[in-house]
C-alpha cells in the first residue's frame, strides 16, 4: 500500500505470506514491513502497527478487500 502525505509518497507498506513463516507471525503466515518512499527498509518500524489492524480480519486470512473496507 502506498502512503501519500502532503501530496507526495511518504512510505510503502508491504505484507507477504509464506508457509514457513507460520511460527513467526501472529497473523497466519503474514509478515509486514515498511519502506521509505525510495524503497529503503524502515528499520525503526517492525510491522506491529500493521499487524494489529489486520488482526481484525483473521476470518478473511488477515486481508482487507476494497468491498469490505467500503462496508
N, CA, C and O of each residue as an XYZ file, in Angstrom:
284
protein
N       0.847     -1.156      0.000
C       0.000      0.000      0.000
C       0.899      1.227      0.000
O       1.850      1.311      0.777
N       0.598      2.163     -0.861
C       1.341      3.414     -0.903
C       0.711      4.403      0.067
O      -0.506      4.586      0.060
N       1.514      5.033      0.890
C       1.065      6.006      1.884
C       1.502      7.392      1.411
O       2.683      7.735      1.450
N       0.527      8.177      0.965
C       0.808      9.528      0.487
C       0.491     10.530      1.582
O      -0.522     10.414      2.272
N       1.359     11.509      1.735
C       1.144     12.601      2.698
C       1.624     13.896      2.062
O       2.660     13.932      1.398
N       0.865     14.944      2.273
C       1.217     16.264      1.732
C       1.508     16.213      0.238
O       2.415     16.892     -0.243
N       0.740     15.409     -0.498
C       0.863     15.363     -1.946
C       2.005     14.524     -2.491
O       2.228     14.510     -3.701
N       2.738     13.821     -1.625
C       3.853     13.008     -2.098
C       3.883     11.649     -1.425
O       3.274     11.446     -0.374
N       4.601     10.722     -2.044
C       4.745      9.381     -1.471
C       5.603      9.466     -0.221
O       6.746      9.920     -0.270
N       5.046      9.027      0.898
C       5.735      9.073      2.187
C       6.429      7.742      2.495
O       7.587      7.708      2.910
N       5.685      6.640      2.277
C       6.251      5.315      2.544
C       5.448      4.264      1.799
O       4.377      4.546      1.262
N       5.979      3.051      1.772
C       5.336      1.915      1.121
C       5.183      0.821      2.177
O       6.138      0.479      2.874
N       3.982      0.283      2.283
C       3.683     -0.760      3.259
C       3.452     -2.076      2.514
O       2.692     -2.124      1.547
N       4.108     -3.132      2.969
C       4.053     -4.408      2.263
C       3.700     -5.513      3.250
O       4.165     -5.526      4.390
N       2.859     -6.447      2.783
C       2.629     -7.670      3.543
C       2.884     -8.843      2.608
O       2.509     -8.817      1.436
N       3.526     -9.867      3.143
C       3.862    -11.046      2.349
C       3.568    -12.292      3.177
O       3.762    -12.308      4.393
N       3.101    -13.323      2.504
C       2.750    -14.575      3.179
C       3.603    -15.718      2.646
O       3.753    -15.896      1.437
N       4.155    -16.486      3.576
C       4.908    -17.695      3.235
C       4.616    -18.746      4.297
O       4.600    -18.449      5.492
N       4.392    -19.951      3.860
C       4.043    -21.037      4.783
C       5.097    -21.211      5.878
O       4.755    -21.490      7.027
N       6.357    -21.051      5.534
C       7.415    -21.261      6.524
C       7.457    -20.186      7.613
O       8.217    -20.313      8.574
N       6.656    -19.139      7.475
C       6.616    -18.081      8.494
C       5.534    -18.316      9.528
O       5.335    -17.466     10.396
N       4.831    -19.429      9.472
C       3.692    -19.652     10.358
C       4.064    -19.542     11.837
O       3.223    -19.157     12.649
N       5.279    -19.864     12.197
C       5.691    -19.775     13.599
C       6.299    -18.417     13.954
O       6.702    -18.205     15.097
N       6.369    -17.496     12.988
C       6.988    -16.184     13.219
C       5.968    -15.047     13.245
O       6.330    -13.902     13.512
N       4.698    -15.350     12.971
C       3.714    -14.302     12.813
C       2.464    -14.602     13.620
O       2.044    -15.754     13.725
N       1.874    -13.564     14.188
C       0.588    -13.689     14.861
C      -0.559    -13.559     13.871
O      -1.724    -13.704     14.241
N      -0.236    -13.289     12.627
C      -1.240    -13.104     11.570
C      -1.101    -14.208     10.532
O      -0.688    -13.956      9.400
N      -1.446    -15.426     10.918
C      -1.279    -16.533      9.990
C       0.184    -16.674      9.620
O       1.037    -16.806     10.497
N       0.476    -16.646      8.356
C       1.865    -16.708      7.882
C       2.287    -15.390      7.247
O       3.231    -15.347      6.458
N       1.581    -14.313      7.595
C       1.878    -12.993      7.023
C       2.917    -12.254      7.858
O       2.889    -12.300      9.088
N       3.829    -11.576      7.180
C       4.740    -10.630      7.833
C       4.561     -9.281      7.153
O       4.200     -9.210      5.978
N       4.815     -8.219      7.894
C       4.593     -6.856      7.430
C       5.903     -6.075      7.488
O       6.725     -6.292      8.379
N       6.091     -5.168      6.533
C       7.311     -4.357      6.503
C       6.987     -3.001      5.889
O       6.161     -2.887      4.983
N       7.655     -1.987      6.403
C       7.526     -0.636      5.871
C       8.807     -0.242      5.156
O       9.903     -0.616      5.573
N       8.660      0.518      4.074
C       9.790      1.021      3.302
C       9.631      2.521      3.118
O       8.512      3.034      3.092
N      10.739      3.216      2.993
C      10.699      4.643      2.685
C      10.194      4.818      1.256
O      10.085      3.847      0.507
N       9.892      6.038      0.887
C       9.428      6.319     -0.473
C      10.459      5.885     -1.514
O      10.102      5.557     -2.645
N      11.722      5.884     -1.134
C      12.787      5.470     -2.052
C      13.034      3.968     -2.085
O      13.872      3.496     -2.853
N      12.312      3.210     -1.257
C      12.437      1.764     -1.264
C      13.359      1.183     -0.202
O      13.545     -0.033     -0.150
N      13.934      2.020      0.639
C      14.812      1.553      1.707
C      13.981      1.038      2.880
O      13.039      1.712      3.298
N      14.302     -0.142      3.424
C      13.548     -0.638      4.577
C      13.624      0.344      5.746
O      14.692      0.877      6.050
N      12.493      0.576      6.392
C      12.451      1.425      7.579
C      12.671      0.521      8.786
O      11.728     -0.078      9.302
N      13.896      0.429      9.223
C      14.258     -0.498     10.278
C      13.698     -0.100     11.633
O      13.677     -0.918     12.553
N      13.242      1.141     11.776
C      12.630      1.570     13.031
C      11.166      1.146     13.131
O      10.534      1.354     14.167
N      10.623      0.557     12.074
C       9.255      0.041     12.051
C       9.332     -1.480     11.928
O      10.097     -1.997     11.114
N       8.546     -2.197     12.730
C       8.623     -3.658     12.684
C       7.336     -4.338     12.214
O       7.220     -5.561     12.288
N       6.375     -3.557     11.736
C       5.135     -4.125     11.228
C       4.082     -4.380     12.284
O       2.983     -4.829     11.959
N       4.392     -4.105     13.546
C       3.450     -4.358     14.630
C       2.154     -3.572     14.451
O       1.069     -4.101     14.689
N       2.261     -2.334     14.039
C       1.072     -1.498     13.846
C       0.191     -2.073     12.734
O      -1.030     -2.120     12.877
N       0.790     -2.503     11.647
C       0.040     -3.117     10.544
C      -0.623     -4.405     11.015
O      -1.798     -4.651     10.745
N       0.141     -5.210     11.712
C      -0.353     -6.494     12.183
C      -1.547     -6.310     13.122
O      -2.500     -7.087     13.061
N      -1.509     -5.307     13.979
C      -2.604     -5.104     14.923
C      -3.899     -4.745     14.205
O      -4.973     -5.155     14.647
N      -3.829     -4.003     13.129
C      -5.019     -3.647     12.359
C      -5.535     -4.853     11.573
O      -6.740     -5.102     11.544
N      -4.652     -5.585     10.951
C      -5.043     -6.744     10.151
C      -5.598     -7.876     11.009
O      -6.280     -8.756     10.482
N      -5.327     -7.881     12.308
C      -5.869     -8.904     13.203
C      -7.393     -8.923     13.162
O      -8.006     -9.966     13.391
N      -8.005     -7.787     12.874
C      -9.468     -7.725     12.807
C     -10.022     -8.515     11.628
O     -11.226     -8.762     11.567
N      -9.176     -8.911     10.703
C      -9.595     -9.656      9.516
C      -9.142    -11.116      9.555
O      -8.956    -11.734      8.506
N      -8.966    -11.668     10.745
C      -8.484    -13.046     10.885
C      -9.362    -14.037     10.122
O      -8.849    -14.986      9.529
N     -10.649    -13.831     10.131
C     -11.540    -14.777      9.436
C     -11.448    -14.667      7.918
O     -11.992    -15.504      7.198
N     -10.763    -13.639      7.435
C     -10.561    -13.437      5.992
C      -9.072    -13.522      5.639
O      -8.602    -12.817      4.746
N      -8.336    -14.385      6.344
C      -6.896    -14.566      6.137
C      -6.118    -13.271      6.353
O      -5.092    -13.045      5.712
N      -6.608    -12.419      7.260
C      -5.936    -11.183      7.666
C      -5.838    -10.144      6.548
O      -5.018     -9.228      6.620
N      -6.667    -10.284      5.524
C      -6.590     -9.399      4.364
C      -7.871     -8.578      4.248
O      -8.973     -9.120      4.331
N      -7.720     -7.284      4.060
C      -8.840     -6.400      3.766
C      -9.097     -6.431      2.263
O      -8.164     -6.578      1.473
N     -10.337     -6.294      1.877
C     -10.644     -6.075      0.470
C     -11.340     -4.724      0.347
O     -11.911     -4.224      1.315
N     -11.292     -4.164     -0.791
C     -11.904     -2.861     -1.016
C     -13.383     -2.884     -0.654
O     -13.873     -1.966      0.005
N     -14.096     -3.919     -1.076
C     -15.524     -4.007     -0.792
C     -15.801     -4.052      0.712
O     -16.702     -3.369      1.199
N     -15.026     -4.855      1.447
C     -15.238     -4.921      2.909
C     -14.857     -3.613      3.568
O     -15.474     -3.222      4.559
N     -13.856     -2.927      3.042
C     -13.472     -1.637      3.615
C     -14.569     -0.606      3.398
O     -14.820      0.221      4.275
N     -15.224     -0.642      2.247
C     -16.301      0.304      1.965
C     -17.531      0.029      2.806
O     -18.279      0.946      3.143
N     -17.744     -1.254      3.150
C     -18.881     -1.606      4.005
C     -18.637     -1.091      5.406
O     -19.475     -1.281      6.288
